[in-house]
Amino acid sequence: MRNILMTVMMLVVVIVLFNTIIAQDTTGTKSQITTQGTSANTRIGQLVP
């Protein structure tokens, strides 16, 4: 019983950490990667061959 409780609590912690670090709307890692990717695409598009 204790093992199941610990497993469930660890899963909850992982889900909360994922939501606060990765999936946050404006400051999450996902949005930062999207912003940097867009910036890099713009810079590459502005290169003159």
VENBELBEL-V560942 format. One record per residue. PSI is psi in whole degrees, 0 to 359 (none if undefined). Layout:
# VENBELBEL-V560942
PSI + PSI
This chain:
# VENBELBEL-V560942
319 + 322 + 320 + 317 + 315 + 320 + 315 + 318 + 321 + 321 + 320 + 317 + 317 + 318 + 316 + 316 + 319 + 315 + 325 + 330 + 312 + 308 + 8 + 141 + 309 + 329 + 8 + 164 + 322 + 315 + 327 + 320 + 318 + 316 + 314 + 323 + 318 + 317 + 317 + 319 + 321 + 315 + 319 + 320 + 334 + 353 + 138 + 123 + none
